Amino acid sequence: MMKVNTIPGASYALTCTAACTIHALLSDASSLVILETENPGQYFFIAPTDTIEVSDEHALVTQTFKAAAPGLSARGGIRPGVNADLKNPTVEKAV
């Protein structure tokens, strides 16, 4: 299990490598299942508490700033055919 600090009410993307479950850790030491998946992939959720626990230790949890409405997918980032060059001159480009 992996614990991740979150901001309550913020949206997050979970990229998991295997089947996984996310629990929100509550103040009374109990937990609440907020996401459960049988397949690897990327999933979006809203953090209800300041700490979550993810069953896949290789998962990546990233705060997102463009949440999807229920039943729709969030679309953002680099789209096919778009120039993906680094636009921020203060960050080094990985070679």
C-alpha positions, 0 to 999 in steps of 0.5 A: 500500500502507498499513502499519498497526501492530497488536497480535499476537493481537488481532482486527481488522475491515477495511472495504475499498472495493475488492478488497484483500489484507492481508499480515503483515510478518514480522521477516525482511522477508518477508510472509505473506498473511492475507486476500485478497478480491475484493469490497469489504466488512467482514472480520475477521482476527487479526493475527499480527504487529505490522505489516500491509500493506493493498493498499487505501489507502482501507481502514479497519482497526479493532481489535475486542474481540468476535471471531467464531468461524470461520464465524460473524459477530461481532454488536455495536454498534447494532442496527436499532431501537435508540436510537443516541444518544450515551451518553458525556457526555465526547464531543461529538456530531457535528452 
